[in-house]
Amino acid sequence: MDSAKDKFFDDLIDVSTYNNMKGKTQTSINNLKAELTNIISLNKNIEEYLKLGISFMHGIDKLYKTSLAKINKAESKSSFFIV
């Protein structure tokens, strides 16, 4: 954008061209800011899901050992990791 300003001030481009270039640059900046906001939001969501998933895994060994469920423990082991 600085080179466009320099060209404008040196009378190498007209006002219309400068404003067009400035508008395109500003649109690109706005798009990049929106994309960055989405990435930050996605990262926050992933962290929340990871924390929740990890919290479910705490104490699963005690639950497995003390479970009164009538399922085969070998079957339950494999079902923990099926997604």
Buried (B, 14 or more C-beta within 10 A) or exposed (E): EEEBEEBBEEEEBEEEEBEEBBEEEEEEEEEEEEEEEEEEEEEEEEEEEEEEEEEEEEEEEEEEEEEEEEEEEEEEEEEEEEE
